[in-house]
């Protein structure tokens, strides 16, 4: 049940990334002046859902749903999980989702530098998504049944480097999205991130590890590059952040953000599984011969 709850939370968080991206894409962030750490706008749970309020308040409703799911996952981990570090992941998730809500409130009230808060808010959202996917990964059947690596493998290192590069690319994208600065840096580093991800994918397929996830990542890299060029062409063509912009343009620009998050999360999942397999090999090597033989069965 914990794994299924974590999967639902991960899927809901991915949708939240898209909905949150729409708030920026439509320039709806200042449409609601109040914030209560509750899904309220203008002091109401369901204000008139018209114009920009539809996007901003819709974002708050989805975020609250994700917050409740996160608490549920943490409770399930605390009740049924035997691994102390896995329990702590649930607590970290609750802390991070609360921090994310506070950052959103600071952005609404224009505390500090609104653009700076918006960038941090965007990056923490992706970090939270990665954490939820990590919980789903370590509570999955695959985590328990993945065979241990028989020999040292570069896959864990390659996958973690790919995940790190993808997150750096997300940071650069957030800076570009909220300031307009760094377009060419973002596009240039995309090449570095794509190469690292594809090298990790190739290593997965070569070793027969995480084949389905690796294949999905490879397809997603191609789709993300296409979305990136499409977004660049849309922005270069004079795209205005407004609810009056063409819906297809709004969708493309926002999908680019969400797909980047999904690419990061899937790469992180592969890195965790590869690292788990490597630790299994090391544990077997350190175990007494009788125990090692039993673990190999």
N, C-alpha and C positions, 0 to 999 in steps of 0.2 A: 504493500500500500504506500509506503514511503516513496518508493521509486516512481509510482504513478503520480503521486501528488507533486513530486519534484518535476516530472515531465510536464504536468499541467501548468505549474508555475513558470517553467522555462518558456513554454509556448505562449503563455499570457504575457510574459515579459517581452518576448519578441514583438508581439502585437503592440505592447506599450511603447517600445522603441519607435515603431512606425507612427503611432498616434502622437507621441511626443515630438517626433520629427515634423509632423504636419503642423504642429503649433508654430514652429519656427518657419516652415515653408509658407504658411499663410499669414505670418506676422500677427498671430493672435495672442501672443504672450501677455500683452497689456490690456486685453479686453475685459478682464475681471480685476478690480482693484483690491479685493480683500482675500485673505488667506487665513484659515483657522486650524490647520493641521487636520482637517476633516474634509470630506468631499463636498464642500459647500462653496457656492459662488453667489455673491450678493446676499449671503446669509441663508441661502436656500439649498436644499438637496437637489431640487430640480427647477432651476430657473428657466426662463424662456430660452430654449435651445435654438437660437437664431444667430446668423452671421458668425462672427469670430468666437462668440461664446460657445457655440457648438463644439469647436475644436478644443478650446481651453478647458471648458468644464468636462467635456468627454474625456480629456486626458486625465483629469483629476479622478473621475469615476473609475477608469481602468487602473490607475495607479493605486487607488484604495483597494481594489479587488486583488491586485498583486500583493499588496501589503498583508492582507488577510491570509492569502495562500502561503506567504512566506512564514507567517506565525504558525500556521498549521504544519508546514514541513518541519519547522524547528521543534515543535511539540512531538511530532512523530519520531524524529531522530532521537530526542531526549528519552522517549518512552521505550523505543525498541532497539536502538542502535547500541552495539557493544563496544564499538571503537570510539574512544574518547575524542580523538581528533575529528571524527565525522560529526559527533555531537557539536563540537565547537564550530564547525562549518555552518550549522544551522543558526547558532547564536550570532556569528559574523553576518550572516545574511539578514537577520532581523535588525542588527545594528546599522547595516549599510542601507537598508530600505528606509529606515527612520532618518538617517542622515540625508538621504536623497530627498525625502519629503521636506526637510528643513531647508535644504539648498533651494528647492523650488519656491518655498515661501520667501526666502531672502531675495530671490530674483523678482518675485511679484512686488515686494516692498522696496525694491531698488536700493537694498543695503549693499554697501561697498560699490564695486564697479559692475553694473548689470551684465556687460558682456563677459567679464571675467567669471562671474557666478554662472552664467549660462554655459560657458566652456567647461567649467568644473562639473556642473550638473550633467552635461552630456557625457563626460568621461566616466563619472561615477555610475551612471546608468549602464554603460557597457560593462564596467567592472562587475556590477551586481549581476548582470546577465551571465557573465562568465562564471561567477560563483555559483549561481543556481544550476547552470549546466554541469559544473563540477560535482555538485551534490547528486544530480541525476546520474552522472557517470559512475560515481563510487558506490551508489546504491543499486546499480544495475546488475543483471545476471552476467553480462559480459565481463564486468569487473571481477566477478568471482570465478568465472570459467575460462578466461583468457589463459592459454598455456604460457608457462614461463619461458623466457628466451633461453635457448640452449647455449648461446655464446654471446659475448659482449656485442652490443648493437649501437650504431650511431643514431638510431631512430628517436629515442627519447630526447637527445640533445637537439636534433634537427627539428623535431616537432615543437619543442619549447621555444626555440629560436624563431620558428615560423609564427607561433602564437604571439610572441613578444613583438615581432615586427608588425604583425597585423594590428596590435593594440596601439603601437606608435603611429601607424597610419590613421587609426581612428582619432587619435589626439590631433594630428595634423588636419584631419578633415573637420573636426570640431572648431579648430582655430579659423580655418578657412570659412566655414559656414557662418560663424558669428562675428567675424571681423572683416571678411573680404580679403584678408591678407594670406599669402602663401599658396596661391593656386599652383604654381609651377613646382614648388617644393612638395606639395601633396601629390601631384601627378608623377613627379620623378621618383619619390620614395615608393610609390605604388609598384614600380618595376622591381625594386629590391624585395618588397614584401611578397610579390607574386612569385618571384624566383624561389625564395626560401620556402614558400608554401608548396610549390610544385615539386621541389626537391624532396620535401618530406612526404608528399603524396607518392612520388616514385619509389621511395624507400619502403613505404607501407605496402605497395603493390608487389614490390620485389620480394619482400619477406612474407607476404600473405597475411599481413596484420591489418585489422580494421578496414577490410576491403570496401565494404559498402560506404562507410563514412568517408574514406579516402576518395572514392569515386565521386561522391556528392561534393566534396571539397573542390575537386578538380573542375567539375561542371560549374560550381559556384564562382570560382576564380574567373572563368571566361565570362560568365554573366555579369560579374561585378565590374570587370574591365569595360564591357559594353555599356553598362549603366553609367560608369564614370565618364566615358566619352560623350554619351548622350546628355548627361547633366552639364558637362562643360559646354556643349553646343547650345543647350537651352539657356544657360546663364549668359553666355557670350551673345546670344540673340536678344538680350534685353529683358530677361525674366524678372518680373516684379513679385516680391513676396506679398501676395494678396489673395483673398478668397475669390477674387475676380479672375485670377489667372486660369488658363486652360487646365482642366482636371488631369489630363494626360501628362502635362508637364509637372504638376504638383506630385502626381504619383511617382513619376520617374525619379525626380529629385529625392523624394523621401525613401523610395525603395533602395536607392543607392546607400543611404545611411543604414537602413535595417539589414540589408544584405552584408554590409561590412561587419555588423555585429554578429550575424549568423556565421560568417566565415571565421571570425575570431573564436567564437564559442566552440565550433566543431573542431577547429585546429587544437584548441586547448583540451578538448575531450580526448582526442587522439594522443596528445602529449601525456595526459594523465594515464591513459591505458597502457601506453608504451612504457612509461616509467614504472607502472605497477608490475608489468611483466618482467622488467629488468630486476626489480626488487625481489620478485619471486625466484628468479634464477640465483641471486645472491644469497637469499635465505636458504635455498636448497643446498648451495655449495657450503654454507657454514654449518648446516645441520649434521648430526651424527649419521653415518651411512644408512642405518635402518630407517630413520625418519626421512631421509632424503629419498630413499627408494619408495617409501609409502607416498610421499608427496608427488612423485613423478607419475604415479598411476592415474 
